[in-house]
Amino acid sequence: MESILESLYHGNLHPDENIIPDDLQYSILRKRTSDIIEVWKERLSAEEFDELEALLDLYGQTHGMELAASFKCGFRLGAGIMVEVLTGEKGLAGRLSVDGDKTQ
């Protein structure tokens, strides 16, 4: 088994692919979503359903961006906590939340 650093180096770290919420409501909501999409597929014309799918795809893309930003924020905060604990430097968490991601 590779170490975390080896996995990172080889491009084998994909945490987003391994996340399945353990909340019992998750599978219920996934099933309801799937059932509702099937209802709309039957109700709409093929062209209208394609438009709905395009909208859902756009939502999925924006949601993925939000998840990535949330991951970066959480990782940055976790690293900041470690630095603060190890160095005793105070105020790092406040600077991290202000600086954030400069690419946005």
MMTF fields as JSON, N, C-alpha, C and O atoms, coordinates in Angstrom:
{
  "mmtfVersion": "1.0.0",
  "mmtfProducer": "UNKNOWN",
  "numBonds": 415,
  "numAtoms": 416,
  "numGroups": 104,
  "numChains": 1,
  "numModels": 1,
  "chainsPerModel": [1],
  "groupsPerChain": [104],
  "chainIdList": ["A"],
  "bondAtomList": [4, 2, 8, 6, 12, 10, 16, 14, 20, 18, 24, 22, 28, 26, 32, 30, 36, 34, 40, 38, 44, 42, 48, 46, 52, 50, 56, 54, 60, 58, 64, 62, 68, 66, 72, 70, 76, 74, 80, 78, 84, 82, 88, 86, 92, 90, 96, 94, 100, 98, 104, 102, 108, 106, 112, 110, 116, 114, 120, 118, 124, 122, 128, 126, 132, 130, 136, 134, 140, 138, 144, 142, 148, 146, 152, 150, 156, 154, 160, 158, 164, 162, 168, 166, 172, 170, 176, 174, 180, 178, 184, 182, 188, 186, 192, 190, 196, 194, 200, 198, 204, 202, 208, 206, 212, 210, 216, 214, 220, 218, 224, 222, 228, 226, 232, 230, 236, 234, 240, 238, 244, 242, 248, 246, 252, 250, 256, 254, 260, 258, 264, 262, 268, 266, 272, 270, 276, 274, 280, 278, 284, 282, 288, 286, 292, 290, 296, 294, 300, 298, 304, 302, 308, 306, 312, 310, 316, 314, 320, 318, 324, 322, 328, 326, 332, 330, 336, 334, 340, 338, 344, 342, 348, 346, 352, 350, 356, 354, 360, 358, 364, 362, 368, 366, 372, 370, 376, 374, 380, 378, 384, 382, 388, 386, 392, 390, 396, 394, 400, 398, 404, 402, 408, 406, 412, 410],
  "bondOrderList": [1, 1, 1, 1, 1, 1, 1, 1, 1, 1, 1, 1, 1, 1, 1, 1, 1, 1, 1, 1, 1, 1, 1, 1, 1, 1, 1, 1, 1, 1, 1, 1, 1, 1, 1, 1, 1, 1, 1, 1, 1, 1, 1, 1, 1, 1, 1, 1, 1, 1, 1, 1, 1, 1, 1, 1, 1, 1, 1, 1, 1, 1, 1, 1, 1, 1, 1, 1, 1, 1, 1, 1, 1, 1, 1, 1, 1, 1, 1, 1, 1, 1, 1, 1, 1, 1, 1, 1, 1, 1, 1, 1, 1, 1, 1, 1, 1, 1, 1, 1, 1, 1, 1],
  "groupList": [{"groupName": "MET", "atomNameList": ["N", "CA", "C", "O"], "elementList": ["N", "C", "C", "O"], "formalChargeList": [0, 0, 0, 0], "bondAtomList": [1, 0, 2, 1, 3, 2], "bondOrderList": [1, 1, 2], "singleLetterCode": "M", "chemCompType": "L-PEPTIDE LINKING"}, {"groupName": "GLU", "atomNameList": ["N", "CA", "C", "O"], "elementList": ["N", "C", "C", "O"], "formalChargeList": [0, 0, 0, 0], "bondAtomList": [1, 0, 2, 1, 3, 2], "bondOrderList": [1, 1, 2], "singleLetterCode": "E", "chemCompType": "L-PEPTIDE LINKING"}, {"groupName": "SER", "atomNameList": ["N", "CA", "C", "O"], "elementList": ["N", "C", "C", "O"], "formalChargeList": [0, 0, 0, 0], "bondAtomList": [1, 0, 2, 1, 3, 2], "bondOrderList": [1, 1, 2], "singleLetterCode": "S", "chemCompType": "L-PEPTIDE LINKING"}, {"groupName": "ILE", "atomNameList": ["N", "CA", "C", "O"], "elementList": ["N", "C", "C", "O"], "formalChargeList": [0, 0, 0, 0], "bondAtomList": [1, 0, 2, 1, 3, 2], "bondOrderList": [1, 1, 2], "singleLetterCode": "I", "chemCompType": "L-PEPTIDE LINKING"}, {"groupName": "LEU", "atomNameList": ["N", "CA", "C", "O"], "elementList": ["N", "C", "C", "O"], "formalChargeList": [0, 0, 0, 0], "bondAtomList": [1, 0, 2, 1, 3, 2], "bondOrderList": [1, 1, 2], "singleLetterCode": "L", "chemCompType": "L-PEPTIDE LINKING"}, {"groupName": "TYR", "atomNameList": ["N", "CA", "C", "O"], "elementList": ["N", "C", "C", "O"], "formalChargeList": [0, 0, 0, 0], "bondAtomList": [1, 0, 2, 1, 3, 2], "bondOrderList": [1, 1, 2], "singleLetterCode": "Y", "chemCompType": "L-PEPTIDE LINKING"}, {"groupName": "HIS", "atomNameList": ["N", "CA", "C", "O"], "elementList": ["N", "C", "C", "O"], "formalChargeList": [0, 0, 0, 0], "bondAtomList": [1, 0, 2, 1, 3, 2], "bondOrderList": [1, 1, 2], "singleLetterCode": "H", "chemCompType": "L-PEPTIDE LINKING"}, {"groupName": "GLY", "atomNameList": ["N", "CA", "C", "O"], "elementList": ["N", "C", "C", "O"], "formalChargeList": [0, 0, 0, 0], "bondAtomList": [1, 0, 2, 1, 3, 2], "bondOrderList": [1, 1, 2], "singleLetterCode": "G", "chemCompType": "PEPTIDE LINKING"}, {"groupName": "ASN", "atomNameList": ["N", "CA", "C", "O"], "elementList": ["N", "C", "C", "O"], "formalChargeList": [0, 0, 0, 0], "bondAtomList": [1, 0, 2, 1, 3, 2], "bondOrderList": [1, 1, 2], "singleLetterCode": "N", "chemCompType": "L-PEPTIDE LINKING"}, {"groupName": "PRO", "atomNameList": ["N", "CA", "C", "O"], "elementList": ["N", "C", "C", "O"], "formalChargeList": [0, 0, 0, 0], "bondAtomList": [1, 0, 2, 1, 3, 2], "bondOrderList": [1, 1, 2], "singleLetterCode": "P", "chemCompType": "L-PEPTIDE LINKING"}, {"groupName": "ASP", "atomNameList": ["N", "CA", "C", "O"], "elementList": ["N", "C", "C", "O"], "formalChargeList": [0, 0, 0, 0], "bondAtomList": [1, 0, 2, 1, 3, 2], "bondOrderList": [1, 1, 2], "singleLetterCode": "D", "chemCompType": "L-PEPTIDE LINKING"}, {"groupName": "GLN", "atomNameList": ["N", "CA", "C", "O"], "elementList": ["N", "C", "C", "O"], "formalChargeList": [0, 0, 0, 0], "bondAtomList": [1, 0, 2, 1, 3, 2], "bondOrderList": [1, 1, 2], "singleLetterCode": "Q", "chemCompType": "L-PEPTIDE LINKING"}, {"groupName": "ARG", "atomNameList": ["N", "CA", "C", "O"], "elementList": ["N", "C", "C", "O"], "formalChargeList": [0, 0, 0, 0], "bondAtomList": [1, 0, 2, 1, 3, 2], "bondOrderList": [1, 1, 2], "singleLetterCode": "R", "chemCompType": "L-PEPTIDE LINKING"}, {"groupName": "LYS", "atomNameList": ["N", "CA", "C", "O"], "elementList": ["N", "C", "C", "O"], "formalChargeList": [0, 0, 0, 0], "bondAtomList": [1, 0, 2, 1, 3, 2], "bondOrderList": [1, 1, 2], "singleLetterCode": "K", "chemCompType": "L-PEPTIDE LINKING"}, {"groupName": "THR", "atomNameList": ["N", "CA", "C", "O"], "elementList": ["N", "C", "C", "O"], "formalChargeList": [0, 0, 0, 0], "bondAtomList": [1, 0, 2, 1, 3, 2], "bondOrderList": [1, 1, 2], "singleLetterCode": "T", "chemCompType": "L-PEPTIDE LINKING"}, {"groupName": "VAL", "atomNameList": ["N", "CA", "C", "O"], "elementList": ["N", "C", "C", "O"], "formalChargeList": [0, 0, 0, 0], "bondAtomList": [1, 0, 2, 1, 3, 2], "bondOrderList": [1, 1, 2], "singleLetterCode": "V", "chemCompType": "L-PEPTIDE LINKING"}, {"groupName": "TRP", "atomNameList": ["N", "CA", "C", "O"], "elementList": ["N", "C", "C", "O"], "formalChargeList": [0, 0, 0, 0], "bondAtomList": [1, 0, 2, 1, 3, 2], "bondOrderList": [1, 1, 2], "singleLetterCode": "W", "chemCompType": "L-PEPTIDE LINKING"}, {"groupName": "ALA", "atomNameList": ["N", "CA", "C", "O"], "elementList": ["N", "C", "C", "O"], "formalChargeList": [0, 0, 0, 0], "bondAtomList": [1, 0, 2, 1, 3, 2], "bondOrderList": [1, 1, 2], "singleLetterCode": "A", "chemCompType": "L-PEPTIDE LINKING"}, {"groupName": "PHE", "atomNameList": ["N", "CA", "C", "O"], "elementList": ["N", "C", "C", "O"], "formalChargeList": [0, 0, 0, 0], "bondAtomList": [1, 0, 2, 1, 3, 2], "bondOrderList": [1, 1, 2], "singleLetterCode": "F", "chemCompType": "L-PEPTIDE LINKING"}, {"groupName": "CYS", "atomNameList": ["N", "CA", "C", "O"], "elementList": ["N", "C", "C", "O"], "formalChargeList": [0, 0, 0, 0], "bondAtomList": [1, 0, 2, 1, 3, 2], "bondOrderList": [1, 1, 2], "singleLetterCode": "C", "chemCompType": "L-PEPTIDE LINKING"}],
  "groupTypeList": [0, 1, 2, 3, 4, 1, 2, 4, 5, 6, 7, 8, 4, 6, 9, 10, 1, 8, 3, 3, 9, 10, 10, 4, 11, 5, 2, 3, 4, 12, 13, 12, 14, 2, 10, 3, 3, 1, 15, 16, 13, 1, 12, 4, 2, 17, 1, 1, 18, 10, 1, 4, 1, 17, 4, 4, 10, 4, 5, 7, 11, 14, 6, 7, 0, 1, 4, 17, 17, 2, 18, 13, 19, 7, 18, 12, 4, 7, 17, 7, 3, 0, 15, 1, 15, 4, 14, 7, 1, 13, 7, 4, 17, 7, 12, 4, 2, 15, 10, 7, 10, 13, 14, 11],
  "groupIdList": [1, 2, 3, 4, 5, 6, 7, 8, 9, 10, 11, 12, 13, 14, 15, 16, 17, 18, 19, 20, 21, 22, 23, 24, 25, 26, 27, 28, 29, 30, 31, 32, 33, 34, 35, 36, 37, 38, 39, 40, 41, 42, 43, 44, 45, 46, 47, 48, 49, 50, 51, 52, 53, 54, 55, 56, 57, 58, 59, 60, 61, 62, 63, 64, 65, 66, 67, 68, 69, 70, 71, 72, 73, 74, 75, 76, 77, 78, 79, 80, 81, 82, 83, 84, 85, 86, 87, 88, 89, 90, 91, 92, 93, 94, 95, 96, 97, 98, 99, 100, 101, 102, 103, 104],
  "secStructList": [7, 7, 7, 2, 2, 2, 2, 2, 2, 6, 6, 7, 7, 7, 4, 4, 4, 1, 7, 7, 7, 7, 7, 2, 2, 2, 2, 2, 2, 2, 2, 2, 2, 2, 2, 2, 2, 2, 2, 2, 2, 2, 2, 1, 7, 2, 2, 2, 2, 2, 2, 2, 2, 2, 2, 2, 2, 2, 2, 2, 2, 2, 2, 2, 2, 2, 2, 2, 2, 2, 2, 2, 2, 2, 2, 2, 2, 2, 2, 2, 2, 2, 2, 2, 2, 2, 2, 7, 7, 7, 1, 2, 2, 2, 2, 2, 2, 2, 2, 7, 7, 6, 6, 7],
  "xCoordList": [0.836, 0.0, 0.886, 1.863, 0.528, 1.297, 1.033, -0.036, 2.056, 1.851, 1.012, 0.821, 0.523, -0.246, 0.612, 0.129, 1.874, 2.752, 2.99, 3.023, 3.158, 3.334, 2.06, 2.131, 0.924, -0.347, -0.516, -0.978, -0.14, -0.206, 0.723, 0.323, 1.943, 2.924, 2.441, 2.595, 1.859, 1.429, 0.046, -0.461, -0.55, -1.861, -2.991, -4.007, -2.814, -3.819, -4.75, -5.561, -4.65, -5.542, -6.764, -6.645, -7.91, -9.177, -10.235, -11.151, -10.119, -11.052, -12.507, -13.411, -12.735, -14.116, -14.794, -16.022, -14.029, -14.607, -14.984, -15.694, -14.516, -14.742, -15.737, -15.963, -16.326, -17.22, -18.652, -19.252, -19.18, -20.588, -21.108, -20.692, -22.012, -22.498, -23.073, -23.724, -22.822, -23.343, -24.672, -25.204, -25.203, -26.515, -27.587, -27.612, -28.453, -29.499, -30.409, -30.958, -30.567, -31.424, -30.837, -31.574, -29.527, -28.876, -29.454, -29.844, -29.514, -30.019, -31.499, -31.96, -32.241, -33.661, -33.82, -34.635, -33.044, -33.12, -32.642, -33.218, -31.588, -31.109, -32.202, -32.416, -32.887, -33.965, -35.111, -35.643, -35.497, -36.575, -36.206, -37.031, -34.961, -34.493, -34.583, -35.081, -34.106, -34.147, -35.586, -35.884, -36.473, -37.886, -38.524, -39.278, -38.226, -38.802, -38.269, -39.014, -37.002, -36.436, -37.131, -37.42, -37.403, -38.117, -39.524, -39.994, -40.197, -41.533, -41.45, -42.261, -40.466, -40.303, -39.915, -40.314, -39.157, -38.772, -40.002, -40.082, -40.948, -42.189, -43.115, -43.828, -43.106, -44.026, -43.6, -44.447, -42.307, -41.79, -41.504, -41.325, -41.466, -41.021, -39.52, -38.866, -38.987, -37.554, -36.714, -35.708, -37.131, -36.385, -36.444, -35.432, -37.61, -37.744, -36.944, -36.334, -36.955, -36.189, -34.694, -33.949, -34.247, -32.841, -32.462, -31.371, -33.373, -33.126, -33.048, -32.201, -33.926, -33.889, -32.578, -31.968, -32.145, -30.87, -29.707, -28.773, -29.76, -28.702, -28.671, -27.6, -29.85, -29.933, -29.366, -28.61, -29.726, -29.211, -27.692, -27.002, -27.177, -25.731, -25.038, -23.993, -25.626, -25.056, -25.062, -24.091, -26.172, -26.242, -25.157, -24.493, -24.979, -23.952, -22.562, -21.736, -22.304, -20.993, -20.771, -19.702, -21.795, -21.629, -21.529, -20.762, -22.296, -22.231, -20.846, -20.3, -20.287, -18.931, -17.904, -16.969, -18.077, -17.165, -17.308, -16.318, -18.55, -18.775, -18.135, -17.547, -18.247, -17.626, -16.11, -15.473, -15.531, -14.075, -13.633, -12.627, -14.38, -14.039, -14.172, -13.35, -15.201, -15.402, -14.256, -13.764, -13.836, -12.721, -11.454, -10.755, -11.16, -9.959, -10.016, -9.019, -11.178, -11.333, -11.109, -10.395, -11.713, -11.551, -10.124, -9.607, -9.486, -8.096, -7.201, -6.339, -7.423, -6.631, -6.824, -5.865, -8.066, -8.343, -7.666, -7.068, -7.759, -7.107, -5.607, -5.001, -5.003, -3.56, -3.221, -2.213, -4.07, -3.847, -3.926, -3.154, -4.865, -4.983, -3.701, -3.183, -3.196, -1.962, -0.792, -0.01, -0.673, 0.423, 0.295, 1.277, -0.941, -1.145, -0.809, -0.178, -1.236, -0.954, 0.549, 1.076, 1.243, 2.667, 3.553, 4.604, 3.122, 3.978, 3.519, 4.3, 2.263, 1.723, 1.343, 0.912, 1.498, 1.145, -0.369, -1.105, -0.831, -2.263, -2.745, -1.967, -4.026, -4.634, -4.525, -4.981, -3.941, -3.769, -5.108, -5.284, -6.05, -7.347, -8.05, -8.679, -7.949, -8.565, -7.934, -8.638, -6.621, -5.942, -6.312, -6.445, -6.479, -6.838, -8.223, -8.431, -9.166, -10.523, -10.594, -11.449, -9.722, -9.711, -9.011, -9.5, -7.865, -7.105, -7.833, -7.927, -8.346, -9.117, -8.392, -7.164, -9.151, -8.613, -8.529, -9.55, -7.324, -7.101, -7.578, -7.644, -7.912, -8.308, -9.775, -10.224, -10.536, -11.97, -12.274, -13.435],
  "yCoordList": [-1.175, 0.0, 1.244, 1.325, 2.213, 3.452, 4.353, 4.324, 5.158, 6.183, 7.303, 7.341, 8.194, 9.332, 10.166, 10.607, 10.385, 11.181, 10.494, 11.153, 9.164, 8.428, 8.504, 8.687, 8.369, 8.467, 9.853, 9.987, 10.879, 12.249, 12.41, 12.964, 11.938, 12.044, 11.342, 11.873, 10.158, 9.367, 9.759, 9.154, 10.755, 11.214, 10.263, 10.213, 9.509, 8.516, 8.979, 8.194, 10.231, 10.739, 11.378, 12.37, 10.821, 11.337, 11.25, 10.432, 12.084, 11.957, 12.177, 11.615, 12.98, 13.243, 11.999, 11.921, 11.044, 9.824, 8.805, 7.84, 9.014, 8.04, 8.51, 7.821, 9.666, 10.221, 9.782, 10.127, 9.023, 8.643, 8.968, 8.344, 9.938, 10.303, 9.107, 8.245, 9.069, 7.967, 8.32, 7.539, 9.491, 9.897, 9.014, 8.855, 8.452, 7.564, 8.272, 7.634, 9.56, 10.323, 10.379, 10.565, 10.22, 10.35, 9.379, 9.797, 8.109, 7.133, 7.354, 7.128, 7.793, 8.09, 9.255, 9.194, 10.303, 11.467, 11.144, 11.623, 10.33, 9.918, 9.166, 9.397, 8.268, 7.489, 8.395, 8.263, 9.315, 10.256, 11.101, 11.32, 11.577, 12.377, 11.577, 12.076, 10.348, 9.482, 9.237, 9.284, 8.976, 8.741, 9.973, 9.86, 11.149, 12.384, 12.675, 13.135, 12.412, 12.619, 11.71, 12.132, 10.468, 9.54, 10.044, 9.906, 10.626, 11.196, 12.318, 12.383, 13.2, 14.295, 13.784, 14.369, 12.72, 12.148, 11.659, 11.803, 11.089, 10.619, 11.774, 11.718, 12.812, 13.937, 14.905, 15.471, 15.096, 16.085, 15.455, 14.244, 16.318, 15.844, 15.562, 15.97, 14.876, 14.548, 15.827, 15.902, 16.828, 18.089, 18.806, 19.327, 18.836, 19.485, 18.756, 19.383, 17.432, 16.674, 16.895, 16.948, 17.024, 17.33, 18.673, 18.822, 19.647, 20.953, 20.831, 21.459, 20.03, 19.797, 19.133, 19.513, 18.149, 17.488, 18.461, 18.396, 19.371, 20.377, 21.275, 21.622, 21.648, 22.46, 21.701, 22.265, 20.438, 19.628, 19.463, 19.447, 19.343, 19.253, 20.536, 20.484, 21.692, 22.971, 23.058, 23.497, 22.633, 22.623, 21.709, 22.065, 20.559, 19.632, 20.235, 20.031, 20.978, 21.615, 22.683, 22.749, 23.526, 24.57, 23.953, 24.429, 22.906, 22.232, 21.619, 21.66, 21.056, 20.503, 21.57, 21.323, 22.761, 23.868, 24.291, 24.601, 24.301, 24.641, 23.605, 23.956, 22.331, 21.274, 21.406, 21.218, 21.732, 21.902, 23.079, 22.986, 24.189, 25.351, 25.014, 25.436, 24.258, 23.85, 22.949, 23.091, 22.025, 21.142, 21.954, 21.73, 22.902, 23.728, 24.53, 24.637, 25.09, 25.87, 24.98, 25.364, 23.8, 22.882, 22.406, 22.299, 22.121, 21.664, 22.773, 22.544, 23.985, 25.138, 25.371, 25.643, 25.263, 25.446, 24.358, 24.648, 23.114, 22.015, 22.198, 21.972, 22.612, 22.855, 24.019, 23.988, 25.043, 26.188, 25.798, 26.283, 24.917, 24.433, 23.698, 23.899, 22.856, 22.117, 23.084, 22.914, 24.096, 25.059, 25.802, 25.991, 26.224, 26.953, 26.089, 26.555, 24.832, 23.93, 23.703, 23.718, 23.498, 23.171, 24.375, 24.24, 25.573, 26.755, 27.673, 28.479, 27.558, 28.466, 29.816, 30.699, 29.994, 31.257, 31.423, 30.504, 32.583, 32.825, 33.691, 34.425, 33.593, 34.445, 33.896, 34.539, 32.734, 32.172, 31.858, 32.101, 31.323, 30.963, 32.19, 32.106, 33.32, 34.55, 35.005, 35.45, 34.9, 35.281, 34.343, 34.779, 33.057, 32.096, 32.388, 32.29, 32.742, 32.988, 34.284, 34.42, 35.238, 36.503, 36.327, 36.8, 35.649, 35.484, 34.598, 34.918, 33.493, 32.57, 32.152, 32.057, 31.903, 31.446, 32.642, 33.211, 33.015, 34.203, 34.031, 35.009, 32.805, 32.568, 32.865, 32.85, 33.134, 33.369, 34.836, 35.217],
  "zCoordList": [0.0, 0.0, 0.0, 0.744, -0.847, -0.951, 0.253, 0.862, 0.571, 1.589, 0.966, -0.249, 1.791, 1.284, 0.335, -0.707, 0.683, -0.183, -1.529, -2.569, -1.506, -2.761, -3.603, -4.819, -2.978, -3.696, -4.307, -5.44, -3.553, -4.067, -5.264, -6.288, -5.146, -6.226, -7.488, -8.588, -7.342, -8.493, -9.013, -9.958, -8.403, -8.857, -8.504, -9.198, -7.426, -7.041, -5.93, -5.438, -5.53, -4.485, -5.132, -5.851, -4.882, -5.423, -4.325, -4.413, -3.295, -2.171, -2.568, -1.949, -3.581, -4.004, -4.569, -4.58, -5.029, -5.602, -4.531, -4.812, -3.321, -2.256, -1.208, -0.213, -1.42, -0.413, -0.672, -1.69, 0.259, 0.25, 1.639, 2.615, 1.745, 3.073, 3.816, 3.226, 5.118, 5.922, 6.585, 7.373, 6.267, 6.768, 6.123, 4.903, 6.929, 6.414, 5.41, 4.512, 5.556, 4.639, 3.226, 2.258, 3.104, 1.798, 0.774, -0.317, 1.101, 0.134, -0.148, -1.267, 0.854, 0.646, -0.331, -1.251, -0.124, -1.005, -2.416, -3.393, -2.527, -3.859, -4.615, -5.805, -3.918, -4.532, -4.941, -6.042, -4.067, -4.406, -5.614, -6.5, -5.648, -6.778, -8.072, -9.08, -8.045, -9.223, -9.673, -10.866, -8.717, -9.052, -9.681, -10.648, -9.137, -9.665, -11.065, -11.931, -11.284, -12.628, -13.631, -14.75, -13.243, -14.129, -14.439, -15.568, -13.452, -13.68, -14.71, -15.634, -14.545, -15.496, -16.88, -17.887, -16.94, -18.231, -18.989, -20.209, -18.273, -18.903, -19.254, -20.256, -18.44, -18.591, -19.694, -20.384, -19.858, -20.811, -22.162, -22.286, -23.174, -24.482, -24.39, -23.431, -25.372, -25.374, -25.351, -24.647, -26.122, -26.172, -24.826, -24.356, -24.211, -22.91, -21.835, -20.969, -21.9, -20.911, -21.099, -20.121, -22.35, -22.609, -21.981, -21.431, -22.068, -21.456, -19.933, -19.299, -19.358, -17.914, -17.513, -16.514, -18.284, -17.99, -18.083, -17.283, -19.067, -19.202, -17.966, -17.469, -17.476, -16.267, -15.069, -14.277, -14.935, -13.833, -13.931, -12.912, -15.148, -15.338, -14.879, -14.232, -15.218, -14.781, -13.257, -12.642, -12.664, -11.202, -10.633, -9.66, -11.223, -10.754, -10.84, -9.951, -11.907, -12.06, -10.993, -10.387, -10.763, -9.75, -8.358, -7.521, -8.109, -6.806, -6.599, -5.496, -7.656, -7.562, -7.23, -6.469, -7.802, -7.492, -6.032, -5.369, -5.537, -4.134, -3.218, -2.194, -3.582, -2.775, -2.766, -1.729, -3.922, -3.999, -3.131, -2.427, -3.177, -2.36, -0.874, -0.062, -0.527, 0.859, 1.324, 2.443, 0.461, 0.782, 1.036, 2.024, 0.137, 0.299, 1.592, 2.306, 1.892, 3.12, 4.342, 5.269, 4.346, 5.471, 5.614, 6.726, 4.498, 4.54, 5.074, 5.924, 4.557, 4.993, 6.497, 7.218, 6.955, 8.376, 9.207, 10.243, 8.755, 9.472, 9.554, 10.602, 8.437, 8.434, 9.36, 10.065, 9.352, 10.237, 11.699, 12.526, 12.011, 13.386, 13.782, 14.88, 12.895, 13.182, 13.398, 14.334, 12.534, 12.682, 14.007, 14.725, 14.322, 15.575, 16.792, 17.741, 16.751, 17.869, 17.998, 19.111, 16.897, 16.94, 17.227, 17.852, 16.762, 16.936, 18.052, 18.557, 18.439, 19.449, 18.881, 19.622, 17.566, 16.911, 16.946, 16.588, 17.372, 17.474, 16.31, 15.7, 16.018, 14.992, 13.585, 12.64, 13.423, 12.083, 11.429, 10.235, 12.193, 11.627, 11.054, 9.999, 11.736, 11.233, 9.932, 9.026, 9.826, 8.584, 7.448, 6.304, 7.75, 6.713, 6.157, 4.947, 7.006, 6.529, 5.742, 4.867, 6.026, 5.282, 3.948, 2.922, 3.952, 2.713, 1.734, 0.549, 2.218, 1.382, 0.129, 0.111, -0.916, -2.195, -3.13, -3.517, -3.485, -4.319, -5.759, -6.504, -6.163, -7.56, -7.799, -8.945, -6.744, -6.921, -7.025, -7.177]
}
